[in-house]
Amino acid sequence: MAACVERRTASLRVDLPPCYAQKAVEGVGVQLDQRLMRWGQDVEGVLLAYDQLQLQSQEGSIHPVHAYVRVKANARTLLFRPEIGRRVRGTVTRVGRASVNLTVLGAFHATIKAAELGTHHRHDPQIHAFVHETRPERNLEVGKDVEFVIKNVHVRHGKCSLEGSLAKLRQERKRKGPAKEEEPVRKEASQRPQSQGEGVEKSKHAHSKAKKEKEKDTEQQKHKATAEQKRRRSETRGEGEETKHSPKEDRKHKKRRKSEGKG
């Protein structure tokens, strides 16, 4: 879907003439047909299309000034809602010395003043275009599709027009820096919604992995405990043997001393 175009269910206020008092749905449809391609305050945008029209209530209120009945209805609508700072694409229809005129969605008028084109474009009256100094593919001429940032939105007598800027678009690109080609693919892959089967499979895998790690830790602890027990036993046995043989050694030393004394 194009930029600034959105589909949503909207609540609409419609003033019906008395002739539609007994056929309110038909009357609401007639009134909405007259609103197409015009700015509406209740939807904060331009109504492009609608369907699934339903009345919120069978009751209405009398208009305070005119002999109309005001009713409320719900409809699924297609709206053009331009906002300052958002990007849109337009087709160049006219190039003048002071500005470039475009159409957005083939219906809405837009203007980019020469001061908002940036320092790289200069006007060439011979070919009726704004020529880029270093990149010819960015020349602005009749029929060229151009992306720009909305600088202002003007509404007059129900008609919507835009004021745009190319300089702000370049500033945004500089702030973001050069985009890598692989990043959108990775981002898209990471944001891909998981199915229920994938979630269950991943949960089982994580549980199995945690169980194996726990068993491994337990096994290591057992080996450490066994090694520690063996070490303690060997130390205890060594001390016992030392204690057991020490009296014999003492007796041998005594006998040796006696024999040395007699000699």
C-alpha positions in Angstrom: 0.0 0.0 0.0 1.2 3.5 -0.9 2.7 5.8 1.8 0.2 7.7 3.9 -2.7 5.5 2.6 -4.3 3.3 5.2 -7.3 1.0 5.5 -9.3 1.1 8.8 -12.8 1.0 10.2 -13.9 4.6 10.8 -16.8 6.2 12.7 -18.5 8.8 10.5 -21.0 11.6 11.3 -23.4 12.3 8.4 -26.2 14.9 8.1 -29.2 13.5 6.3 -32.0 15.6 4.6 -35.6 14.7 5.6 -36.2 12.7 2.4 -33.9 10.0 3.8 -35.6 9.7 7.2 -37.0 6.3 6.3 -34.0 5.0 4.4 -31.0 6.2 6.4 -28.4 3.7 5.1 -29.1 4.8 1.5 -28.9 8.4 2.5 -25.6 7.9 4.3 -24.2 6.3 1.2 -25.3 9.2 -1.0 -23.7 11.7 1.4 -20.4 9.7 1.6 -20.2 9.5 -2.2 -20.1 13.3 -2.2 -17.3 13.2 0.3 -15.0 11.1 -1.9 -11.6 12.7 -2.6 -12.3 15.5 -0.1 -10.8 16.1 3.3 -13.0 15.0 6.3 -12.4 16.3 9.8 -14.0 13.2 11.3 -11.5 10.9 9.6 -8.6 13.4 9.6 -7.8 12.7 6.0 -9.2 12.3 2.5 -11.8 9.6 1.9 -10.7 7.5 -1.1 -13.2 4.6 -0.8 -15.5 2.9 1.6 -17.6 -0.3 2.0 -19.4 -2.4 4.7 -21.6 0.6 5.8 -23.6 0.2 9.0 -25.5 2.6 11.2 -24.4 2.8 14.8 -28.0 3.5 16.0 -31.5 3.9 14.5 -31.7 7.2 16.3 -30.4 10.6 15.3 -30.2 14.2 16.4 -31.7 17.3 14.8 -29.2 19.7 13.3 -29.1 22.9 15.4 -29.3 25.2 12.3 -30.5 23.2 9.2 -33.4 20.8 8.9 -31.1 17.8 8.8 -30.9 14.7 11.0 -27.3 13.8 12.1 -26.6 10.1 12.3 -23.5 8.1 13.1 -22.3 5.2 11.0 -19.3 2.8 10.8 -17.6 1.9 7.5 -14.4 0.2 6.4 -12.6 3.1 4.7 -9.5 3.7 2.5 -8.0 7.0 3.6 -5.2 9.3 2.4 -3.7 10.7 5.6 -0.6 12.8 4.9 1.5 13.8 7.9 4.4 16.3 8.3 7.7 14.4 8.3 6.5 11.3 6.3 7.8 10.3 2.9 5.7 10.1 -0.2 6.3 9.7 -3.9 5.1 12.0 -6.6 5.3 12.5 -10.4 6.7 15.8 -11.7 4.1 17.6 -13.8 5.8 21.0 -14.2 9.2 22.6 -13.6 9.6 26.3 -13.0 12.4 28.5 -11.9 11.1 28.8 -8.4 9.4 25.4 -7.8 8.6 21.9 -9.0 5.0 20.8 -9.2 4.0 17.1 -8.7 1.0 14.9 -8.3 0.7 12.3 -5.5 -1.4 9.2 -6.2 -2.4 10.9 -9.5 -4.8 13.2 -7.6 -3.2 15.4 -5.0 -1.1 18.5 -5.8 2.3 18.9 -4.3 5.0 21.6 -4.6 8.7 21.6 -3.8 10.2 25.1 -3.7 13.7 25.6 -5.2 15.1 26.4 -1.8 14.0 22.9 -0.6 15.8 21.1 -3.4 19.2 21.4 -1.8 22.4 22.8 -3.1 23.1 20.2 -5.7 20.3 21.1 -8.1 20.4 24.0 -10.5 17.7 25.2 -12.9 18.3 24.7 -16.6 15.8 26.7 -18.6 16.7 25.1 -21.9 15.5 21.7 -20.9 13.0 22.9 -18.3 14.5 20.8 -15.5 16.5 21.0 -12.3 19.8 19.3 -13.1 21.9 17.5 -10.4 25.6 18.5 -10.4 27.1 15.0 -10.1 24.2 12.5 -10.5 22.1 12.8 -13.7 19.7 10.1 -12.5 18.5 12.6 -9.9 17.5 15.3 -12.4 14.0 16.7 -11.9 12.1 16.8 -15.1 8.5 16.3 -16.2 7.4 12.7 -15.8 10.1 11.8 -13.2 9.0 10.0 -10.0 10.4 11.7 -7.0 10.4 10.7 -3.3 10.2 13.7 -0.9 9.4 14.5 2.7 6.1 16.3 3.6 6.9 19.7 5.0 3.4 21.0 5.3 -0.2 20.0 4.6 -2.7 22.5 3.3 -6.5 22.0 3.3 -8.8 24.5 1.6 -12.5 24.0 0.7 -12.0 20.3 1.2 -9.1 20.0 -1.2 -5.7 18.7 0.1 -2.3 19.8 -1.2 1.2 19.2 0.0 4.4 21.2 0.4 7.5 19.0 0.2 11.3 19.1 0.7 14.2 17.1 -0.8 16.7 18.7 1.5 15.1 17.1 4.6 15.1 13.8 2.8 18.8 14.0 2.4 19.3 15.0 6.0 17.4 11.9 7.1 19.5 9.7 4.9 22.8 11.2 6.3 21.6 10.7 9.9 20.8 7.0 9.2 24.0 6.4 7.2 24.5 4.0 4.3 22.2 1.1 4.6 23.7 -2.4 4.3 22.1 -4.8 1.8 22.1 -7.8 4.2 20.5 -6.0 7.2 16.9 -5.9 5.8 17.0 -9.6 5.0 18.3 -10.4 8.5 15.7 -8.1 10.1 12.9 -9.7 8.1 14.1 -13.2 9.0 14.2 -12.2 12.7 10.8 -10.6 12.6 9.2 -13.6 10.8 6.4 -14.8 13.1 6.9 -18.3 14.5 4.3 -20.9 14.0 2.9 -22.9 16.9 4.9 -26.0 15.9 8.2 -24.1 15.7 7.6 -22.7 19.1 6.9 -26.1 20.7 9.9 -27.6 18.9 12.2 -24.9 20.1 10.9 -25.3 23.7 11.6 -29.0 23.6 15.1 -28.5 22.3 15.8 -25.9 25.0 14.4 -28.3 27.7 16.5 -31.2 26.4 19.6 -29.1 26.2 19.2 -27.8 29.8 18.6 -31.4 31.0 21.8 -32.7 29.3 23.8 -29.8 30.9 22.4 -30.6 34.3 23.3 -34.4 33.9 26.8 -33.4 32.8 27.2 -31.2 35.9 26.0 -34.0 38.2 28.4 -36.5 36.6 31.3 -34.1 37.0 30.4 -33.6 40.7 30.3 -37.4 41.2 33.7 -37.8 39.7 35.1 -35.1 41.9 33.6 -36.6 45.0 35.0 -40.1 44.1 38.4 -38.7 43.5 38.3 -36.8 46.7 37.3 -40.0 48.7 40.2 -42.0 47.1 42.7 -39.3 47.9 41.5 -39.2 51.6 41.7 -43.0 51.8 45.2 -43.1 50.4 46.3 -40.4 52.9 44.7 -42.2 55.8 46.3 -45.6 54.8 49.7 -43.9 54.5 49.5 -42.4 57.9 48.4 -45.8 59.4 51.3 -47.6 57.8 53.7 -45.0 59.1 52.4 -45.4 62.6 52.5 -49.2 62.4 56.1 -49.5 61.3 57.5 -46.8 63.5 57.9 -49.0 66.7 59.8 -51.7 64.7 62.2 -49.1 63.4 62.7 -47.9 67.0 63.5 -51.5 68.2 65.9 -52.0 65.4 67.6 -48.7 66.3 67.9 -49.8 69.9 69.4 -53.2 69.1 71.9 -51.6 66.8 72.9 -49.2 69.5 73.4 -52.0 72.0 75.5 -54.0 69.6 77.6 -51.0 68.9 78.1 -50.4 72.7 79.2 -54.0 73.3 81.7 -53.9 70.5 
